[in-house]
Amino acid sequence: MAATTGTTEKTETTARTLGWAWVVLVVITVASWRLAPAHFTDTVVASTGVTALVLVLTYIKARVILRYFMEVRSSPRWLRIGTEVWLIVLLGAVFGIYLA
């Protein structure tokens, strides 16, 4: 019976963690959407600062998705490091292309 209780507690903790991860993803999505310049002015002008901020929020979102929904947090170390490096290189390349 004790094994069942431990499993139930782990399942509840995992469900709670996934719920909070989902809430964080929703908040970041809404925040990114609100950062669009069209919400403040009639003319839309590209902004390097806003783009950088949105890419940082994108990094956080991708990291939450990878860790909590794709379960990279419990994977081998090489995979955790590989996904971090991949995200940094990818978003760095996107920002570099934006600046070019």
N, C-alpha and C positions, 0 to 999 in steps of 0.2 A: 504494500500500500504506500510505503514511503517513496518508492520510485515513481509512482503515479503522481504524487503530490509535487515532487521535484520537477517532473516533466510539465505539469500544469503550470507551475510558477514560472518556469522558463518560457513556456508558450505565451503566458500573459505578459511577461516582460518583453519578449520579442514583439508581440502585437502592439504594446504600448510604445516601444521604441520606433517601430514602423509608423505608427500613428503620428508621433511627434516629427519624424523625418518628413512625412507627407505634409504636415502643417508648415514646416520650414520651407519646403519646396513651393507651396502655394504662396506664402508670404514673399519669397524671392521673386516669383513670377509676377505678382502684382506690383512689387516695387520696381522691377525692370520695366514693366509696361508704363508705370507712372513717370519714369524718367524720360520718356519720349518728349522731345522738344515741342511737339504739336499740342501738348497739354497746356503749355504756358504762353505760346505765341501763335499768331496766324501763319507765320512763315516758318518753314522747317529748314534749319541750318545744321549742318553736321558739326558735332562737338567732340573733340578728342577726349575731353574729360568724361563726358557721359558715356562714350564708347568704351573707354577704359574701365569705368565703373560697371557697366553692363557685362563686360568680359570677366571681371572679377566675380560678379554674381553668378555668371555662367560656370565659372570654375567651381564655386561652392556647390551649385546645384548638381553638376556632373559628379563631383566627389561624393555627395550625399547619395546619389543614385547608385554609383558604383559600390560604395561601402555597404549601404543598407538594403538595397533592393537586388543587387547583383551579388551580394555577399562576399565582396572582395576583402572585407575586414577580417574574415576567418580563413583567408586563402594563404598560400605560402608567401613569404616575404618578397621574393623576386617578383611576384605578380602585383603585390601592393606597390612596390617601388616602380615597376613598369607602367602601371596605370597613372601614377603621379607624374612621371616623366612624360608620358604620352599627352596628358592633359596640358601640361605646361608648354610643351613644344607646339601642340596644336593651337592653343589660344595665343601663344606668342606669334606664330605664323599668321594667324588671322589678324592680329593687331598690326603686325608688320605690313601685311597687304593693305590694310586700311590706311596706314600712314603713307604708303607709296603713291 
